[in-house]
Amino acid sequence: MSNTALPRQVSNQVLRVLHRNWKSFFAAQKAYNLEPSKFVSRPQPKYNGTYANTKVSLKNRWFGN
């Protein structure tokens, strides 16, 4: 599915969430490289190819689960 099929606000919000998730992953990976003993396992990205459980808002209306 193309992001042009969604309203612009929704697609922008999905991209913001994706960016925040990747930033978090890289920060966790950096912390893991400095001190692996603080982690149970190596950090993994949370991306699974879908955003079925992502809530987004469009002009004060919520969409999602």
ZALUM-692764 format. One record per residue: x, y, z of N, C-alpha, C, O in turn; residue number from 1. Coordinates in steps of 0.1 Angstrom, whole numbers, plus 5000, padded with zeros to 4 digits. Each point is the difference from the previous one (the first is absolute). Layout:
REM residues N
+------+------+------+-------+-------+-------+------+------+------+------+------+------+-----+
! n_c1 ! n_c2 ! n_c3 ! ca_c1 ! ca_c2 ! ca_c3 ! c_c1 ! c_c2 ! c_c3 ! o_c1 ! o_c2 ! o_c3 ! pos !
+------+------+------+-------+-------+-------+------+------+------+------+------+------+-----+
!    X !    Y !    Z !     X !     Y !     Z !    X !    Y !    Z !    X !    Y !    Z ! NUM !
...
+------+------+------+-------+-------+-------+------+------+------+------+------+------+-----+
This chain:
REM residues 65
+------+------+------+-------+-------+-------+------+------+------+------+------+------+-----+
! n_c1 ! n_c2 ! n_c3 ! ca_c1 ! ca_c2 ! ca_c3 ! c_c1 ! c_c2 ! c_c3 ! o_c1 ! o_c2 ! o_c3 ! pos !
+------+------+------+-------+-------+-------+------+------+------+------+------+------+-----+
! 5008 ! 4988 ! 5000 !  4992 !  5012 !  5000 ! 5009 ! 5012 ! 5000 ! 5010 ! 5001 ! 5007 !   1 !
! 4986 ! 5009 ! 4985 !  5008 !  5012 !  4999 ! 4995 ! 5010 ! 5011 ! 4988 ! 5000 ! 5004 !   2 !
! 5021 ! 5008 ! 5001 !  4996 !  5010 !  5010 ! 4991 ! 5011 ! 4994 ! 4995 ! 5008 ! 5008 !   3 !
! 5004 ! 4993 ! 4979 !  4992 !  5010 !  4994 ! 4985 ! 4996 ! 5000 ! 4991 ! 5008 ! 4998 !   4 !
! 5006 ! 4979 ! 5006 !  4987 !  4995 !  5001 ! 4993 ! 5005 ! 5013 ! 4988 ! 4999 ! 5002 !   5 !
! 5020 ! 5005 ! 5008 !  4996 !  5005 !  5013 ! 4999 ! 5015 ! 5000 ! 5006 ! 5007 ! 4992 !   6 !
! 4985 ! 4999 ! 5016 !  5001 !  5014 !  5002 ! 5014 ! 5005 ! 5004 ! 5006 ! 4992 ! 5007 !   7 !
! 4997 ! 5019 ! 4989 !  5014 !  5005 !  5003 ! 5004 ! 5000 ! 5015 ! 5011 ! 4996 ! 5004 !   8 !
! 4979 ! 5008 ! 5004 !  5003 !  5001 !  5015 ! 5003 ! 4986 ! 5005 ! 5009 ! 4998 ! 5008 !   9 !
! 4984 ! 4992 ! 4987 !  5002 !  4986 !  5005 ! 5013 ! 4995 ! 4996 ! 5007 ! 4994 ! 5008 !  10 !
! 4996 ! 5008 ! 4979 !  5013 !  4995 !  4995 ! 5012 ! 5007 ! 5006 ! 5010 ! 4993 ! 5003 !  11 !
! 4989 ! 5020 ! 5000 !  5010 !  5007 !  5007 ! 5002 ! 4994 ! 5014 ! 5011 ! 4999 ! 5005 !  12 !
! 4978 ! 4999 ! 5002 !  5001 !  4995 !  5014 ! 5006 ! 4986 ! 5000 ! 5008 ! 4996 ! 5009 !  13 !
! 4989 ! 4995 ! 4981 !  5006 !  4987 !  4999 ! 5015 ! 5001 ! 4998 ! 5008 ! 4993 ! 5006 !  14 !
! 4996 ! 5017 ! 4986 !  5014 !  5002 !  4998 ! 5007 ! 5005 ! 5012 ! 5012 ! 4996 ! 5003 !  15 !
! 4981 ! 5012 ! 5005 !  5006 !  5005 !  5012 ! 5002 ! 4989 ! 5010 ! 5011 ! 4999 ! 5007 !  16 !
! 4979 ! 4992 ! 4994 !  5001 !  4988 !  5009 ! 5012 ! 4991 ! 4996 ! 5007 ! 4996 ! 5008 !  17 !
! 4994 ! 5002 ! 4979 !  5010 !  4992 !  4995 ! 5014 ! 5006 ! 5003 ! 5009 ! 4993 ! 5004 !  18 !
! 4992 ! 5020 ! 4994 !  5013 !  5007 !  5003 ! 5003 ! 4999 ! 5015 ! 5012 ! 4997 ! 5003 !  19 !
! 4979 ! 5005 ! 5005 !  5002 !  4999 !  5015 ! 5004 ! 4986 ! 5004 ! 5009 ! 4998 ! 5008 !  20 !
! 4985 ! 4991 ! 4986 !  5004 !  4987 !  5003 ! 5014 ! 4996 ! 4996 ! 5007 ! 4994 ! 5007 !  21 !
! 4997 ! 5011 ! 4981 !  5014 !  4997 !  4995 ! 5010 ! 5008 ! 5009 ! 5010 ! 4995 ! 5003 !  22 !
! 4987 ! 5017 ! 5000 !  5009 !  5008 !  5009 ! 5002 ! 4993 ! 5013 ! 5011 ! 4999 ! 5005 !  23 !
! 4978 ! 4995 ! 5001 !  5000 !  4993 !  5012 ! 5009 ! 4987 ! 4999 ! 5008 ! 4997 ! 5008 !  24 !
! 4990 ! 4996 ! 4981 !  5008 !  4988 !  4997 ! 5015 ! 5003 ! 4999 ! 5007 ! 4993 ! 5007 !  25 !
! 4996 ! 5018 ! 4986 !  5015 !  5003 !  4999 ! 5006 ! 5005 ! 5013 ! 5011 ! 4997 ! 5003 !  26 !
! 4981 ! 5010 ! 5005 !  5005 !  5004 !  5013 ! 5002 ! 4987 ! 5009 ! 5010 ! 4999 ! 5007 !  27 !
! 4980 ! 4992 ! 4993 !  5002 !  4987 !  5007 ! 5012 ! 4992 ! 4996 ! 5007 ! 4994 ! 5008 !  28 !
! 4995 ! 5006 ! 4979 !  5011 !  4993 !  4994 ! 5013 ! 5006 ! 5004 ! 5010 ! 4993 ! 5004 !  29 !
! 4991 ! 5020 ! 4997 !  5012 !  5007 !  5004 ! 5003 ! 4997 ! 5015 ! 5011 ! 4997 ! 5004 !  30 !
! 4978 ! 5003 ! 5004 !  5001 !  4997 !  5015 ! 5005 ! 4986 ! 5001 ! 5008 ! 4997 ! 5009 !  31 !
! 4986 ! 4994 ! 4983 !  5004 !  4986 !  5001 ! 5015 ! 4998 ! 4997 ! 5007 ! 4992 ! 5006 !  32 !
! 4998 ! 5015 ! 4984 !  5014 !  4999 !  4996 ! 5009 ! 5005 ! 5011 ! 5011 ! 4995 ! 5002 !  33 !
! 4984 ! 5015 ! 5006 !  5009 !  5005 !  5011 ! 4999 ! 4991 ! 5012 ! 5011 ! 4998 ! 5006 !  34 !
! 4978 ! 4997 ! 4997 !  4999 !  4991 !  5012 ! 4989 ! 4989 ! 4998 ! 4989 ! 5002 ! 5004 !  35 !
! 5015 ! 4987 ! 4990 !  4990 !  4989 !  4997 ! 4994 ! 4994 ! 5012 ! 4989 ! 4994 ! 4999 !  36 !
! 5017 ! 5007 ! 5013 !  4995 !  4993 !  5012 ! 4987 ! 5006 ! 5005 ! 4993 ! 4994 ! 5007 !  37 !
! 5004 ! 5018 ! 4988 !  4987 !  5007 !  5004 ! 4988 ! 4994 ! 4992 ! 4989 ! 5003 ! 5004 !  38 !
! 5013 ! 4989 ! 4986 !  4990 !  4995 !  4992 ! 4999 ! 4985 ! 5001 ! 5010 ! 4993 ! 5002 !  39 !
! 4978 ! 5002 ! 4996 !  4997 !  4986 !  5000 ! 5005 ! 4993 ! 4987 ! 5006 ! 4990 ! 5000 !  40 !
! 4991 ! 5017 ! 4989 !  5005 !  4996 !  4987 ! 5003 ! 5012 ! 4991 ! 4998 ! 5012 ! 5004 !  41 !
! 5007 ! 4986 ! 4984 !  5003 !  5011 !  4991 ! 4988 ! 5007 ! 4996 ! 4990 ! 4993 ! 4997 !  42 !
! 5009 ! 5020 ! 5002 !  4988 !  5007 !  4996 ! 4996 ! 4997 ! 4986 ! 5009 ! 4998 ! 4991 !  43 !
! 4978 ! 5000 ! 5006 !  4995 !  4997 !  4987 ! 4990 ! 5011 ! 4996 ! 4993 ! 5005 ! 5009 !  44 !
! 5007 ! 4999 ! 4979 !  4990 !  5010 !  4995 ! 4986 ! 4994 ! 5002 ! 4997 ! 4988 ! 4998 !  45 !
! 4993 ! 5021 ! 5005 !  4986 !  4996 !  5002 ! 4992 ! 4999 ! 4988 ! 4988 ! 4998 ! 5000 !  46 !
! 5018 ! 5005 ! 4988 !  4992 !  5001 !  4988 ! 4996 ! 4986 ! 4995 ! 5009 ! 4991 ! 4999 !  47 !
! 4978 ! 5006 ! 4998 !  4996 !  4987 !  4995 ! 4993 ! 5001 ! 4987 ! 4994 ! 4990 ! 4995 !  48 !
! 5007 ! 5022 ! 4998 !  4994 !  5001 !  4987 ! 4986 ! 5005 ! 5000 ! 4995 ! 5004 ! 4989 !  49 !
! 4999 ! 4997 ! 5022 !  4986 !  5005 !  5000 ! 4999 ! 5010 ! 5012 ! 5008 ! 5001 ! 5009 !  50 !
! 4981 ! 5007 ! 4990 !  4997 !  5009 !  5011 ! 4986 ! 4998 ! 5005 ! 4992 ! 5009 ! 5002 !  51 !
! 5004 ! 4978 ! 4999 !  4987 !  4996 !  5004 ! 4996 ! 5005 ! 5014 ! 4989 ! 5003 ! 5003 !  52 !
! 5021 ! 4998 ! 5005 !  4998 !  5004 !  5014 ! 5004 ! 5015 ! 5003 ! 5000 ! 5004 ! 5012 !  53 !
! 5002 ! 5003 ! 4978 !  5004 !  5014 !  5001 ! 4988 ! 5009 ! 5000 ! 4991 ! 4999 ! 4992 !  54 !
! 5008 ! 5010 ! 5019 !  4989 !  5009 !  5000 ! 5004 ! 5013 ! 4994 ! 5011 ! 5005 ! 5004 !  55 !
! 4981 ! 5001 ! 4988 !  5003 !  5013 !  4994 ! 4988 ! 5009 ! 5001 ! 4989 ! 4995 ! 5001 !  56 !
! 5013 ! 5018 ! 5000 !  4989 !  5009 !  5001 ! 4999 ! 5009 ! 4988 ! 5010 ! 5003 ! 4993 !  57 !
! 4978 ! 5000 ! 5003 !  4998 !  5009 !  4989 ! 4990 ! 5010 ! 5004 ! 4988 ! 4997 ! 5001 !  58 !
! 5016 ! 5016 ! 5002 !  4991 !  5010 !  5004 ! 4992 ! 4996 ! 5012 ! 4987 ! 5001 ! 4999 !  59 !
! 5019 ! 4995 ! 5012 !  4994 !  4996 !  5012 ! 4991 ! 4987 ! 4999 ! 4992 ! 4998 ! 5009 !  60 !
! 5010 ! 4994 ! 4981 !  4994 !  4987 !  4999 ! 5010 ! 4990 ! 5000 ! 5011 ! 5001 ! 4994 !  61 !
! 4987 ! 4988 ! 5014 !  5010 !  4989 !  5001 ! 4996 ! 4989 ! 4991 ! 4989 ! 4996 ! 4999 !  62 !
! 5021 ! 4998 ! 4995 !  4999 !  4988 !  4991 ! 5009 ! 4990 ! 5006 ! 5011 ! 5002 ! 5005 !  63 !
! 4985 ! 4985 ! 4993 !  5008 !  4989 !  5005 ! 4994 ! 4992 ! 5011 ! 4988 ! 5002 ! 5002 !  64 !
! 5019 ! 4990 ! 5004 !  4995 !  4991 !  5011 ! 5000 ! 5007 ! 5013 ! 4996 ! 4994 ! 5010 !  65 !
+------+------+------+-------+-------+-------+------+------+------+------+------+------+-----+
